[in-house]
Amino acid sequence: MIKAGIIGGTGYTGAELLRLLHNHAQAQVIAISSRSEVGRRVDEVFPSMLGQSDLVFSLPDDAVLDECDVIFFATPHGVAMKSAGAFIEKGIKVIDLGADFRLKDKNEYRQWYGLEHTQSDLLASAVYGLSEINREQIKNANLVANPGCYPTAIQLGLKPLIDNKLIDLSSIVADCKSGVSGAGRVVNQAMLLCEASESFKAYGVSGHRHYPEIKQALYSLAGESVDLTFVPHLVPMIRGMQATIYVDLLDGNKDVQSLFENAYKDESFVTVLGSGNTPETRSVKGANFCQIGLQKAPDNNKLIVISVIDNLVKGASGQAIQNMNIIFGLDEKLGLEQIGLMP
Ligand SMILES: NC(=O)c1ccc[n+]([C@@H]2O[C@H](COP(=O)([O-])OP(=O)(O)OC[C@H]3O[C@@H](n4cnc5c(N)ncnc54)[C@H](OP(=O)(O)O)[C@@H]3O)[C@@H](O)[C@H]2O)c1
């Protein structure tokens, strides 16, 4: 049985890790941290866990975390950068759900996250953890940088097209929508029910923190620079994320439907919808799936790729568990086979 620890167990991704790992046949959470809830029982803070767990929140530096085989950092950026190294030196695998090890360029990290990166060696050794792209490297990783949620939806939507050099790389537009849980559980006026509900707005239009991550990932796929317009929006729902991606096909006669179906035929968590169908975020709510639909514009070579995920599952905690499964040589699907909630 793999012993897992969660640092940041009271946040949305930490709670989701707890929920998903509870049904994992080969892993068990033995430690969970919270500074604000230290000493309280997990099932007192999360009544959904009543009768399911005797865990008590500890501090993030409690010695019990040293007994783990894997530690998940479900914390704001800056936290894993400081503490991941000490766990790795003890032979503990680390999976960071935050952004500390995603951007390979320390200057970009400083520019977008406002912090100096102090762990060059760890940064160099970190593997970017999008399983469908980096599976082989993840197998041997001591430190995994779990991808951001928008970057996940966008990369999975573009990978087959970029791999096969089918699109103009200078004109990609990713018009994206996220549910409110994407902002985390920390109190934030803009995320209050009265502010976010019954409304719809773009944010981070002139620059969002996921922009450099997406650019870096698409560059890595394409082997050349990619010009991207990325506009995120907040929608009044709790979970869910959609990336509507507009690309110009170099050859409008290409059978992109078959190409996508073939590209993802062996992937357990990427589903390509039948020709002309559009996915909905609710179909993947609570599930680790990415669903992709393809539509062609009527009068030109524009292809519209629609990619949906649950930001807390394939966009965060589910992806992190998929990475844990790969690192420990387990079936990638373990603990992740639940389908979306309906309705
Ligand atoms: N929400 C999403 O959809 C999503 C998706 C992908 C990735 N992510 C990333 O995943 C990470 C967690 O996101 P979240 O939405 O779960 O955040 P959150 O709801 O705000 O939770 C943050 C957690 O971290 C703990 N924490 C905060 N500061 C800490 C510190 N200095 N040391 C130790 N623990 C600390 C908090 O508990 P205490 O303060 O009680 O210790 C809390 O449990 C973030 O980096 C986020 O960008 C989030």
Ligand as a Chemical Component Dictionary entry (heavy atoms), coordinates in Angstrom:
data_LIG
# 
_chem_comp.id                   LIG 
_chem_comp.type                 NON-POLYMER 
_chem_comp.pdbx_formal_charge   0 
_chem_comp.three_letter_code    LIG 
# 
loop_
_chem_comp_atom.comp_id 
_chem_comp_atom.atom_id 
_chem_comp_atom.alt_atom_id 
_chem_comp_atom.type_symbol 
_chem_comp_atom.charge 
_chem_comp_atom.model_Cartn_x 
_chem_comp_atom.model_Cartn_y 
_chem_comp_atom.model_Cartn_z 
_chem_comp_atom.pdbx_ordinal 
LIG N1  N1  N 0  -8.486 25.069 -7.817  1  
LIG C1  C1  C 0  -8.160 24.536 -8.999  2  
LIG O1  O1  O 0  -9.025 24.286 -9.857  3  
LIG C2  C2  C 0  -6.716 24.215 -9.307  4  
LIG C3  C3  C 0  -6.439 23.509 -10.470 5  
LIG C4  C4  C 0  -5.110 23.187 -10.775 6  
LIG C5  C5  C 0  -4.092 23.597 -9.922  7  
LIG N2  N2  N 1  -4.402 24.316 -8.815  8  
LIG C6  C6  C 0  -3.282 24.722 -7.943  9  
LIG O2  O2  O 0  -3.266 23.850 -6.816  10 
LIG C7  C7  C 0  -2.832 24.557 -5.650  11 
LIG C8  C8  C 0  -3.926 24.456 -4.586  12 
LIG O3  O3  O 0  -5.105 25.039 -5.119  13 
LIG P1  P1  P 0  -6.474 25.074 -4.310  14 
LIG O4  O4  O 0  -7.476 25.631 -5.242  15 
LIG O5  O5  O -1 -6.722 23.754 -3.660  16 
LIG O6  O6  O 0  -6.101 26.163 -3.169  17 
LIG P2  P2  P 0  -6.880 26.523 -1.828  18 
LIG O7  O7  O 0  -8.276 26.016 -1.920  19 
LIG O8  O8  O 0  -6.664 27.975 -1.604  20 
LIG O9  O9  O 0  -6.096 25.692 -0.693  21 
LIG C9  C9  C 0  -4.777 25.959 -0.346  22 
LIG C10 C10 C 0  -4.333 24.987 0.756   23 
LIG O10 O10 O 0  -2.960 25.225 1.054   24 
LIG C11 C11 C 0  -2.792 25.422 2.469   25 
LIG N3  N3  N 0  -1.730 26.430 2.615   26 
LIG C12 C12 C 0  -1.782 27.746 2.255   27 
LIG N4  N4  N 0  -0.602 28.344 2.496   28 
LIG C13 C13 C 0  0.222  27.376 2.979   29 
LIG C14 C14 C 0  1.585  27.383 3.434   30 
LIG N5  N5  N 0  2.340  28.497 3.400   31 
LIG N6  N6  N 0  2.113  26.227 3.881   32 
LIG C15 C15 C 0  1.362  25.088 3.933   33 
LIG N7  N7  N 0  0.071  25.018 3.537   34 
LIG C16 C16 C 0  -0.492 26.160 3.068   35 
LIG C17 C17 C 0  -4.152 25.872 2.982   36 
LIG O11 O11 O 0  -4.390 25.415 4.302   37 
LIG P3  P3  P 0  -3.867 26.166 5.613   38 
LIG O12 O12 O 0  -3.783 27.625 5.269   39 
LIG O13 O13 O 0  -4.888 25.826 6.653   40 
LIG O14 O14 O 0  -2.531 25.548 5.915   41 
LIG C18 C18 C 0  -5.116 25.117 2.050   42 
LIG O15 O15 O 0  -5.357 23.815 2.555   43 
LIG C19 C19 C 0  -2.569 26.008 -6.102  44 
LIG O16 O16 O 0  -1.204 26.163 -6.383  45 
LIG C20 C20 C 0  -3.394 26.128 -7.372  46 
LIG O17 O17 O 0  -2.887 27.088 -8.274  47 
LIG C21 C21 C 0  -5.695 24.617 -8.469  48 
# 
loop_
_chem_comp_bond.comp_id 
_chem_comp_bond.atom_id_1 
_chem_comp_bond.atom_id_2 
_chem_comp_bond.value_order 
_chem_comp_bond.pdbx_ordinal 
LIG N1  C1  SING 1  
LIG C1  O1  DOUB 2  
LIG C1  C2  SING 3  
LIG C2  C3  SING 4  
LIG C2  C21 DOUB 5  
LIG C3  C4  DOUB 6  
LIG C4  C5  SING 7  
LIG C5  N2  DOUB 8  
LIG N2  C6  SING 9  
LIG N2  C21 SING 10 
LIG C6  O2  SING 11 
LIG C6  C20 SING 12 
LIG O2  C7  SING 13 
LIG C7  C8  SING 14 
LIG C7  C19 SING 15 
LIG C8  O3  SING 16 
LIG O3  P1  SING 17 
LIG P1  O4  DOUB 18 
LIG P1  O5  SING 19 
LIG P1  O6  SING 20 
LIG O6  P2  SING 21 
LIG P2  O7  DOUB 22 
LIG P2  O8  SING 23 
LIG P2  O9  SING 24 
LIG O9  C9  SING 25 
LIG C9  C10 SING 26 
LIG C10 O10 SING 27 
LIG C10 C18 SING 28 
LIG O10 C11 SING 29 
LIG C11 N3  SING 30 
LIG C11 C17 SING 31 
LIG N3  C12 SING 32 
LIG N3  C16 SING 33 
LIG C12 N4  DOUB 34 
LIG N4  C13 SING 35 
LIG C13 C14 SING 36 
LIG C13 C16 DOUB 37 
LIG C14 N5  SING 38 
LIG C14 N6  DOUB 39 
LIG N6  C15 SING 40 
LIG C15 N7  DOUB 41 
LIG N7  C16 SING 42 
LIG C17 O11 SING 43 
LIG C17 C18 SING 44 
LIG O11 P3  SING 45 
LIG P3  O12 DOUB 46 
LIG P3  O13 SING 47 
LIG P3  O14 SING 48 
LIG C18 O15 SING 49 
LIG C19 O16 SING 50 
LIG C19 C20 SING 51 
LIG C20 O17 SING 52 
# 
